[in-house]
């Protein structure tokens, strides 16, 4: 079994990040023939495709989606081997020299139904459930929120492509949606192998639209963010709250929105069909 090929999403001007990722891969034992840096598709506010604008996707998230769909996936079909997609702000959470053999062993133990394996710290890491291997290297993923280091199965890349292409949402939410709806089967490396470095925080802008659920989820996550010091290199660890708590926020927000909508319709009904029609009948009766 050959080791998965690695793609690192890296903007052309991020030379410092590129060097740090090259150093990390070298320490892991991944040679230059086993990885490739991918320059993201250039997108401006004026060139966001209409289908992405409908979902209020900004240029950063749109660029990442299109980069994976148009630049990474075609190369996967040529190479015909499993692959890892990384962002360029990662650090190792175990000795680098152990990572390659650890991933290889993990691939020998993963259940046959897998489509993707999360290699990084995710929000869900605080509330994972069933262990699926005897050596405790993997757990089943249910609603993970991250997308900075994921191992994908080459044989099922079409499923992942269909997932991204059908939803046109930020990748963290897209993958979660497909996993929850059982379109994709995912596992999480336990303990996680990588984490994002707070010193090199990603600069993808999250949606700023107050009408988007992503807007509120990002605000909730920031409430529990204990990584406020971004001047020191350290891992961005998950917010150790039960991820169901976040869904409670969202669920009750949806319930509240539905109630407000119902009350609005009730008021409109009362005004147009009761008050106005009632006044009309009174006028006719008086005549």
N, C-alpha and C positions, 0 to 999 in steps of 0.2 A: 504494500500500500504506500503510494507516494504521499509526501506531506502536502497539505493544502497550499495552493498558490495564494499569495497575499497581495491585495490591492489596497493602497493607502491613498485616500482622498486628500489632496494637498494643493492649495493655491500656489501659483507660480511665484508669487512674492514672498511666500512663507519659507524662506531658505533656512532659517534657524530651526523651525519645526521639522523640516525635511532632514536636516542633519541629525537632530535628536532621534528621529524615528529610525534613521539608518544605523545609528549607534545601538539602539535598542534591538533591532533585528539582527545585527551582527553578534551581539552578546547572546542572543537566543540560539544562534547557529543557523539562521536563515540566510542563504547566500543571495547575491544580487540576481541570480537567474531564477530565484524562487519568489521574487516580489517585483512590484511595479508601482510607481507613483502615478496617479491619475489626476490630471488638471480638470477641475470642475467646468461644466458647461457655463459659458458666460451669459448671465441673464440680468436685465435691467428692469426697473419698474414698468417700463413701456413695452417690454418684450415678453412679459409673462403670458403664456398661452391662455386663451379664453377659458378652457376647461379647468385650469388651475385657479384662475381669477374667481370663478364661481364658488370655489371652496375657500376663498380669501387667503390663498397661499401667497406668501411673500417671495421675493426673488431668491433668498438664501435657500429656503426649503425646496422651492421649485427646481433650482439648480442641482441640488443634491439628488432629487428624484430622477431628473433627466440624465444626470451623469451616470447613475447606476444603470438606467434602462438603455442608454444609447452608447455608453463607452465600456462599461464593465461586462454586462451580460453577453454581448456578442463575442468577447474574448473568452468567456467561460466555455461557450460552445466549441470554440476552436481547441482549447486546452483539454477539455473533457476530464477535469479533475476537480475535486472539492476545492472551495476557495474561502478566504477570509476577507471581509471588507472592514477596513479600519479607518477611523478618523486620525488626524495627525497630532493629537494631544494626549497620547496614552503613556502610562508608566506601568511597569511590571509590579505585580503584587506577590510574587514568589521569586526565588532565585532564577535569573534568566536562563542559566544553563539547564534548568530542569523543565522549562516550559515546552520545548519541542517534544520530548519523550512523554510528557504529561498529556499533551493534546493527542499524540499518537495512541496512547493507551486509552484515552477517553473515546476515541473513534472506534476502537475495538470493542468497547463495552456499550456504546449507545444502542438503544433499541432500533430495530430495522425500520420503524415508521418515521424516523426523524427527517425533517426538512432543514432545520437550522438549530444552531447551538450558540447561546449567548456566552461570550467569554469575559464579559466585564461585570462590574457592579451595576445592578439595576435596582430600581425602587422596590421591586418585588423581593429582593434578597432578604428583607426583614420579615417576610411572612411566607416563606416557601413551605411546601408540604412534603409530599412523598419522595423519598429517595429511590432512584430506579436502578442503581448499580450496587454491587456488593462492596465496592471500594469507596462509595460515597462521593464519586466524582461528578455525578449528574443528578439534577432534580427536574421534575416536569415543570414547564413554564405555563402559566395561566393568563396573566396580564402584565408582562414585563414592560417597563417604560425606559428604553434606552436603545441606541443604535450605533454605538461607537466602535464595537468590536464583535462581529458576528461571523460565525462559521456556517457556510451554506453547503448543502449537498448538490453536487453538479447534476445528478440525475433528475432532480426535481426543481431545477432553476426556473422552468416555465411556470410552475405554481407560484413562485415568489414574484415573477414578473407580472403575472395576471393580478396578483394581490395589489402590487404597487399601482399598476395601470388602471385598475378598476376604481380605486378610491381617491387617488390624487390628493392625499393629505400628507402632513409631515411623517417621515418614516417611523418614528417611535410609535405614533398612534396607528399608523397603517398596519404594521406588523402585529400590534396588540389586537387590533380588530380582527385580523385574519386568524390569529391564534384562538381568540375567544369564540369565533364562529366556526372553528375546527376546519378551516381551509388550509391551515398550516399546522404542523406538529413541531413544537420547539422544546428544547431543554436548556438548562442553565448550568454552566460549570460551577461546581461547588467544592472548594471555595473559588471565587472568581480569580481569573488569571491576570486581568488588566483592570485599571481604573483610569478615569480621566484625571489629568493633572490640573489642579486649580490655577497653577501658574500659567497654563496655556489654555485658558477657557475658550471653547468654541465661540465663533462670532456669528453663527447663523442666527438671524433675527427671528424670534418667534412672533407669531401673529399678534398684532396690536388691536385687532378688532374686538370690541366688547361683546359682539354677537357670537363669538366663537367659543366653544367649550375649551379649546386649547388655551385661550386667554386666561380663563379662570383657573385651569389646572396649573399653569405656570405660576400664577399668583399664590396658589396654595402651597406649591413646592417651595417657593421662596420664603414662606412663613416658617418653614422648618429647616431652612438652610443654615448649617452651623459652619460653613466654609467661607465666612466673610473675608478672611485674610487671604488675599490672592497674590501676596508678594513673596510667598514661600512655596516651594515645590512640595506638594503633598497630594495624596489621592482624594478625589471627590467621592466620598463614600455615600451610600444611600441614606435617605432621611428615615431613620428607624422608627417609623410609625407603621402600623398595620395598613397595607395598601388599601384594604377595604374601607378604611376611614376616609380616604380620598374619594372613593366611589360614593360614600355616604354624602359627602359634600356635593358631588355632582348630581347624585340621585335626588336629594332634597332640593337642589337648585332647579332641576327639571320639573319636580312636583310643584314648586313655587311658581315657576313660569307657566305651567299648565293651568294652575288655579287663577292666576292673573288673567290669562287668556280667556278662561271660562267666564270670569266675572265681567270682562270687557264685552264678550258676546252677549251675556245676559243683559247688561245695560243697554247695548245697542238694540237688542230685541225689544226690551221694554220701551225704549224711546220710539222706535219706528212702528212697532206693531201694536203696542198697547196705548201709549200716550197719543200719538198722532192719529191712529185709527179710531181711538176712543173719542178724541175731539171731533173727528170727522163725523162719527155717528151722532154725537150730540147735536152738531150743527144741522144735520139732516132731520133729526127728530124735532128740533125746534121749529124748523121750517114746516 
